[in-house]
């Protein structure tokens, strides 16, 4: 018999500590996953509208088979020659702009971002980096400095500047159009100037190209071009954290394709191995070689034959099942459904996103746009109790976050929209 | 047909960059592993005397089965409840001193060390750390600061002090006994004083408890007690990096058992998942809880149901096959064989280690003890050409490093010793 949640939590707190994060007021005890579905210990089924890691669907047979086949054959580090890492690197790099020509493989998105900062430093001589004021880029000491939503131990260093994320819903000074993108981009230029004033050499700017943690804003027209223009003019590099946006999530292969501004360095993580710990940094060969000439980097597990086989299988499924197109098509369908909901529910202030990644901005009043975090919390828990898993984001915690596996269908979308409608009525 | 090494390297350099590290003058193209054996694309067999990651032997069926079974069932992050992580945590913590009561799971040893530093900082308020002058603790920006054998990008920060590793072969000032351990421990006290003089609050000392990268010294009697005594007197914490020493490698479960000084924080990695990327930080619950109350730490892949199942299977194999005892017994046998070689080969200055982890210190002259890195390089490549994989370590690169899977047998040992004898004759 499965333990009760109370027994579970007591044991979990004893072994892992009470500070270990959990979802939902009543946590979910999952035991099985298949496609877009998750099952708990009592046999209850949940539609997964949250998990981007199992991007091809939970426990995809092709991915599991690739994992098992290679794990039974060989798993070593990459100081021996092996074809898997090369086959994968070749296939992966084909998906990028030609300027992004080499890859370093690691295990987690945090490791990828940590490394990307040092690649930028090695090439620019700069240690000063810009991020936004409502983001998160991972959990190492170096990237925790870029996490504006969780203050790091010891506070922020002098080498970090945070700029406002480009919000067009609660727009800066109520501006719009060119004036709005200028205003946000001016903050980037001001941050660069302030590094200069402080005598801190500038390294670059790291952002998620779709500003996922910030709440998936409709990016003011021209913002990325202007902001990255300032970065490049000052000799800095643009690091695109594609840990959430990458691998088809937005209905395009990469989040940076939304704006068309090609990054100097791209970091990859979460969906890359559909749950298997693999991550990567993709950049121009010159940038990676310059870094490698200055610092020894070796990652024991990164790019091993098993990780590479799994990641290759994930790419194959995305291609074979046309999941990038599916994200675009079903994403549009969901978006239209949410628009219908907005017509009926006053609390929906704004709906944003691309592909199969949605943010629903909840407000107490559409005119004042005052964030409604309590409603968001109630809805997330209400949806969980109605068999749908999702979460919330944003600096105010008022934005519903939906990010289902890429194999999400229109039928799944109907269930989601119908249930959200039902739960919103009760809030 | 397998590609030639030249074709392989051209492709590898194009995709990963020429700075990507490789072993041996003529790299090995491995395609299969089983137990202590590795096989290349031409069917040539190699006795693995290097790899500690597949600690239970390459592709152990019990580990592969646990991996495949769980990967086909469910793989999610730990914000849902799952029993695997708790079963594993409970089993793992039983192996430690009672004071080490909680665990945080991550993916790599680098992540574990990076986190351990912040746990120490959260509890001591200190940001100043001591490491040795010939070590390596991983590849994040924070732990690269502790890597005295590879200088990090931008150089070392003010918050790091390096002390001499406790060498009893080329002993400091030719001291011995109590005087020697006092002299090395005095460096720790001096480093603490220098933090104090610089106004940098002291956080602690991180060392591999068997000083593996330094060259596996016979630790001068009482050194750890004295050094850690100074650390504790100054309010710092002792972080034991067990990434290489842990999980039975030394013929005991943990490297710290050699000295008997129980660490405040232990970090785990490499062999933990026998190649699957899992790592951990084990510490007193109070230390972990204090950290968690001050910083949000969440690791997407850390401790997921698949990683936990794999790590549990590794623990089970170590226990069921009595691999800790095997490391002790076969280790002693190998050690005696190396002593016989030392009687015949003048180049062997010193033989050190414990369990199945050996360092053979090569010298040009036994009286001057001048390191012989060229001989070490020639022997490592000569052994590779004779079907045995090993490497070298130490600040001079003159110490042969042998660290076979824990299932290494006396028959394997005979092959190793006989081949090493044969290769040494030709150098």
Interface residues (C-beta under 8 A of the other chain):
Chain A: X3 X5 X8 X9 X11 X12 X14 X15 X16 X17 X18 X19 X20 X21 X22 X23 X27 X28 X29 X30 X31 X32 X33 X38 X51 X53 X54 X58 X59 X64 X67 X68 X71 X72 X73 X74 X75 X76 X77 X78 X79 X80 X81 X82 X83 X85 X86 X89 X90 X93 X102 X103 X104 X106 X107 X108 X109 X110 X111 X114 X115 X117 X118 X121 X122 X127 X139 X140 X141 X142 X144 X147 X150 X151 X152 X153 X154 X269 X270 X274 X275 X276 X277 X278 X285 X288 X289 X291 X292 X293 X294 X295 X296 X297 X298 X299 X300 X301 X304 X306 X307
Chain B: X3 X5 X8 X9 X11 X12 X14 X15 X16 X17 X18 X19 X20 X21 X22 X23 X27 X28 X29 X30 X31 X32 X33 X38 X51 X53 X54 X58 X59 X61 X64 X67 X68 X71 X72 X73 X74 X75 X76 X77 X78 X79 X80 X81 X82 X83 X85 X86 X89 X90 X93 X102 X103 X104 X106 X107 X108 X109 X110 X111 X114 X115 X117 X118 X121 X122 X127 X139 X140 X141 X142 X144 X147 X150 X151 X152 X153 X154 X269 X270 X274 X275 X276 X277 X278 X285 X288 X289 X291 X292 X293 X294 X295 X296 X297 X298 X299 X300 X301 X304 X306 X307
